[in-house]
Amino acid sequence: MPPGGRATGSVGVGSLCVLVASVLWGTTGTAATFAPAVGPLAIGAVAMGLGGLLQALTAAPRIAREAPGLRTQRGVVLLGAVAVGAYPLAFYSAMHLAGVAAGTVVSIGSAPLASAVIERAVDKRRLTRRWLTGAALGLSGTVLLCMAEAAQAHSGTGARSVGATVLGVGLGLVAGFTYALYAWAAYRLISRGVTSGAAMGAVFGLGGLLLLPVLLVTGAPLLTSWSNAAVGAYMALVPMFLGYVLFGWGLAHVPASTATTLSLLEPAVAAVLAVLVVGERLPLLGWVGIALVVGCLAVLTTPPRRAHRLRAATMDPSTGPEGPSAPEPDDGPCRARVTGHG
C-alpha cells in the first residue's frame, strides 16, 4: 500500500469493525442494569480491567516479538494505558450519575471533537469537509438524544438532582477525552509499524493492570450472586475484549478521529436497547437524534465517487495497472496514512 493512501475496501472493512464494536459497547449500559448492586467503579474495573488483561494475554506472542518497537514508543504506550485506566471509571460513573443514555451520549458524543483536536495539535491532520459533515450530523443527533432523555427523566417522579447530573456530564467529558486519547495512542503505534494486536494488547494490558487495585477494593458485590458474576463476565469478554479487538483492527485502516466518530453508533444502540429491554420510553426527539446518527455513519462509510472512478481507471487495460497518473482515493477522514503495520 503506498504511504499516502489506503484502498476503499480496506477502509470499508475498518469502518465495519468499528461499527460492530460500537454495537457491542452499546449493550453495556443495559447489561449493567442486571447487576444493580454492583457500583459503577466495580463495573468499569471488571469490564476494562479483565478485558484488557485478556487482550494482553492473547496478544502476548506479538507483544514479545514487537517489544523493541513498543519500547521505542513507551511514552505513547504509557499515555494510552493511563487513558484506558481512567476511561471506564469516568464513563460508568457518568452513566450512574446522569443516566445511562445521557452519560453514554456525552461520553461518546464528545470523543470525536476531542480526537480531532488531538490529531490536529499533534499530527497536524487536516479536518476534511467529509469528516466535518459527518461529525456535525452525529453530534447534532447525540445532542437531540441527550435532550430527549433529559426531558423524559425530569418529567418522571424519580428525576435526578441537578448536582448529580452536572457531575455526571463533567465525568462524561472526561470519559470522552480519555477515550479519544487511547484511540489516538493505539493508532499512533499502529501507524509507526506496530501491529494492531500488539498495540492494543500492550496499551490495554497495562491499563488493565492499573485497574486491578480498583477491582480489588470495589469488586466484592460481583461475587455475591451468579447474576452479578455473569454481568461482570459478559462485560469483560464481549464488549470489552471482543469489542476492542475489533476496534484495534479498525484503527489499522481508519484514523482515530474517524473511528471515534463512527462509535457515535454506541449511544444510539444504548438508547434503543433501553427502550426494548429495560422498558424506557424514548420521545420523538430522541428518534430524530438516532436518525441523524445513522446519517453521520452513512456519510463517513459510503465510498466517495472519486474512489469509484479510480477503481474503474485501474481496471482499464488501456491505462495500465494504475492508470495515467491516477490520483489516490479521497476517503476524507477515513484515509489513513498508515504504513508498515501487519
N, C-alpha and C positions, 0 to 999 in steps of 0.2 A: 504494500500500500504506500503510495507516495506520501511524504511528510505533510503535505498541505491539505489532504482531503481524505474522505472516507466514503466507501460505497454506500449508495442509498439502502441496499438490502441490509448492510451491516448496521446502519443507523436504525432501520426498522426493527431488527432483532433486539438491539439495545433498548429501544423505546418500549418494546413489548415486555422485556424483562422487568423494567422499572414499573410498568403498569400492573403486572401481575404481583410484584412485590407490594405495590400500593394497596391492592385489593386485600392482600393478607394482613397488612398493617391496619387496614380499616376495621378488621374484626376485633382488635384488641380491646377497645372500649366496651363493646358488648360482652366479650369474654370476661372482662373484669367484673361485670355486674353479677356474675355467677359465684363470686367469692367476696361478698360484701364485708366480711370480717377481716380481710387482708388489706392493709393500708397501702397507699399509693407508692410509698418508698419501697416496700417489700415487693410489690408488683413490678416496679421498674427494675429493681435489682435482680430479681429472679429471671425476668424476661431478657434483659440485655446482658446481665452477668453470665448466666449459664449459656445463653445463646452465643455470646462472644467467645466463651471458652470452647464451645463445641466447634465454632469456626476455626479457632486456632488449632484444635486437635486434628480436625480433618485436613487442614492445610499444612500440618507440621512438616511433611517431606518437602513441600515447596518452600516453606519458610527457611528450612535448613539449607536448601540449595541456593536460595537467593539472599542469604544472610549478609554477604558483603554489600549488596546493593541497598538492603534495608539499613545497614549501619551507616552508610554514607548519607542516608536521608533520615537519620534518627530523630532529628528535630521535628520533621513533619510527622513521623510515626507517633512521637510522644504527644504532639499537639492534637492529633486525631484521637489518640487514646483518652486524653483528658476530656475532650468533647464528647466521646462515647460514654464516659462515666457520668458526665453531668446531664446529658440529654434525657435519659429516662426518668431521672429524679425530678427534673423540671416538668417534663411532659405529663407524667401521671399525676403529679401534684396539681398541675394546671387543670386537668380534667376533673380531679376531685373537688377543687375549689370553684371552678367556673362552670362545670358541667361537661359531659362527655363531648357533645357536639361543639360547643363554644371553645373548649380547651383544645380540641383537635384542630378546629378551623384556625385559631390564632397561631398555634404552633406550626402547623404545616403551611398555612397561608403566608406567614411572614418569611418562610425559608427561601423562596425564590428571590426575593429582594435582597436578603442577606447574602445569598450565594452570588448574585450578580455584583454586589458591592465588593465582595472578597475577590472575585475574578477580575473585576475592573481595577482594583487597587493593587493586587499582587501580580496578576498575569497580564494586565493591560489588554484584556479581551474586550473587543468592541461589542456593544449591545446592538443586535440587529433588529430591523423592523419586524421581522417574523417573530422573534422572541418577545419583543415589547408588546405586540398584538396579542400573542397567546397569554403572556403574563397579565395583561390588562383584563382579558376575559376571565382568567382563572381567579385573580384577586377580587374582581367585582363579584363573581359568583360566591366566593368564600365569605365576603362581607355580607352579602344578602342572606346567606345561610346562617351566619352568626346572628344577624339581626332577627331573623325568623325564630331561631332557637331562644334568643334572649326574650323576645316578646312572648313566646309560648311559656317560658319559665316564670316570668313575672305576672302572667295572667292567672297562674295557679295559686294554690294556698301555700305551697312549700317553696316560695321564692327564696333565692339565696340572698344573703346580705350583700350590700354594696361593697363593703370592705373585702369580703372573700372573693367576690367577682373581680374586683380590681387587682387583687393579689394574684388570682388565677390567670388573668390576662397578662400581667407582668411576667409570671413564670412561663407562660406560653411564648412570649417574645424571646426569653432566654432559651427555651427549647428550640425555637426556630433558628436562632443564631448558631447554637451548638450543632444542630442537625446540618446546617449549611457548612459549618466548619469541618466536621468529619467527612462529609461528602467531598469537599474540596481536597482534604488531605489524602483521601483514598485515590481520587482522580489524579492528584499531583504525583503520587507514587507510580500509578499505572502509566502516566504519560512519560515517566522517566525510566521505563524499562522493567518495572516490577510487574509480575503477572497479577491479575485481579484476585486470584485465590490467596497468594502470599500477602498482598497488600491488605485485603480485608481481614485475613487471619491474624496478621500482626497487630493491626490497629484495634480490632475488636477483641482479640485475646488480651491485650494489655488493658483495654477498657474494662473487660470482664473482671480482671484481677482487682482493679480499683473498686469495683462494685461489691466484691466479696465481703468486706467488713460491714457494709450497709446491710447485706443479706443476712449475715450472722446476727446482727443486732435487731433487725425488724422482721425476720422471716419466720418466726415461730408459728404464727397463725397458719402458714402454708401446710403445716404438718398436723393440724388439729382435725382435719376431715379429708375424706377422699376427694370430695368436690373441690376443695381448695387446692389440694395437691395436683388434681387434674388440670385446673386452670393454670397453675404455675408451669406444669409440664407443657401444656399447649402453647403458652406464651413463649416459652424458651425455644421449643422445637419448630413451630410452624411460622408465625410471623417474624420472629427474630432470627432464628438460624436460617431457615429456608428463604425467608424474605430478603435477608441481607446477602445471602449467596447470589440470589437473582439480581439484587441491586448492584453488587460488585461486577457481575457480568455486564449489566447495563452501562456502568461507568467506563467499561473498556471501549464503548462505542459512542457515547454521547457525553458532552461536558457536564460538570456538576450543576451548572445553572439550569440546563435543560432537564436533568434528572430530578432536581428539586421541584421544578415547575410541573413536570408530569406527575409527581407524587401528590399534586392537588386533588387527584382522584381519591386519596385516602379519606378526607373529611366527608366527601360525598357518599362513599361507601359506608362510613360510620353512621351518617345520618339515616340512610336507607335501612341499615340493619337495626338502628334504634327504633324505627317505625315498625319493621316486620317482626323483630324478635322481642325487643324489650317492651313494645306496646306504646311508645311515644307517638305523638301526633305532630306532623310537620305541616306548617301553614303553606299557602300557595307561594309566598315569597321564597320559602326555602326550596321548593321545587324549581322555581325560576333560577335560583342560585346554582342548583345542581346542573341545570341545562347549560348555564354559562360555563361551568367547569368542563362539561363534556365538549363544549365548543372550543375551549382552550386546548384540550387534548387533540381535537381534530386539527387545529391549526399547527400544532407542533409535530404531529406524527404523519400528516399527509405529505408524501414526497412532492417537492416543488416541480413546476413544469420544466425548468432547466435540466433537472436530473433526468426526466423522461427523454428530452431532446438529446442529452449526452449519451444515454443508453442506446438510442437509435443510431447516433453517429458512430459509436464504437462497433455496431453490428453491420455497418455499411461496408461491403468488401471494397468499394472504390476508394475509400479513405484510409484503409489500413486499419490495424488493430486499435489504434487510439484516435483516429480521425485527424484532420489537419489542425494542429494546434488546439486540440479540444480543451475547452475550459473545464475546470473542476466543478463538480456539482455544488450548487449553493444551497446547503441544507440549513441555512440560518444558524441558530444556536446549536442545532444538532450536529453541526460539522465539527467533529472532534479532531484537534490537532495532536494526535497520539501516534507515536511510533515506538517500535521495539518491544511492545508487550506481547505476552503469549496469547 
